[in-house]
Amino acid sequence: MIEIVSMWSGTPAPTVVDIDNYLSKPKTVRTESRLASYSGYMAGIAASAIYGGLGVLGKKVAEDSHPMVATGFGFLFGFLLMTLFFGHTFPKNIKNSVKSTYGFLILSGLTTGFGVSSWYMALSLIPVIVVAPVVSAYPLFTIGLSAIFLRNIERITYKTVLGALLVLVGITVVGLGNI
């Protein structure tokens, strides 16, 4: 259980979130409640804001450190933070994990490492205002890979593809504006 505490008063907020129980249950797009859907959007917006700030911070780090050093420290402190918040539940969660997903977990960690390293490398070579929209092209890859590997789980509509193409147009405009 994680208790939400007000950052202003330090007193517990009225909501208690059983995040371990929520995260341990498999979910599909079709079975989530409206509240879970809104929560997902809010988490996505929070991640977007955090990653937006991280771009500026990452540019400063990339100017002063090698991309591999930046990646290593980023993962180290990320690991420490996750251990602080979720370490006590790790043995239970790993025990409840489906063993057939272990390979995917390893692959996910490897691709995350390469992605973060590439991101710091890009920040060390070109302006952050160019890196951010280029990195934001990942929905194009996600849509393509989802169409191949998740066709029974994810539904790709023409609106999804149109939105991704608009992202591509935005990247092109930003890229051409900085040449």
Number of C-alpha atoms within 10 A of each C-alpha: 11 12 13 14 14 11 9 6 8 9 10 12 12 9 10 12 11 11 12 15 10 11 10 13 9 7 10 8 11 8 10 12 10 9 9 13 13 12 12 13 12 12 12 12 12 12 12 12 12 11 14 13 11 13 19 16 12 23 23 14 18 22 14 11 15 14 22 17 14 19 22 14 12 14 15 12 11 12 13 13 12 12 13 10 11 15 14 10 12 13 10 12 16 12 9 11 13 9 10 8 10 12 10 11 11 11 12 12 12 11 12 13 16 13 14 18 19 16 21 24 19 20 24 21 12 12 13 19 15 18 21 19 18 18 14 14 16 14 18 17 11 12 19 14 12 17 15 10 11 13 11 9 12 14 12 14 10 8 9 14 15 11 14 20 15 12 19 19 12 16 20 14 12 17 15 10 9 11 6
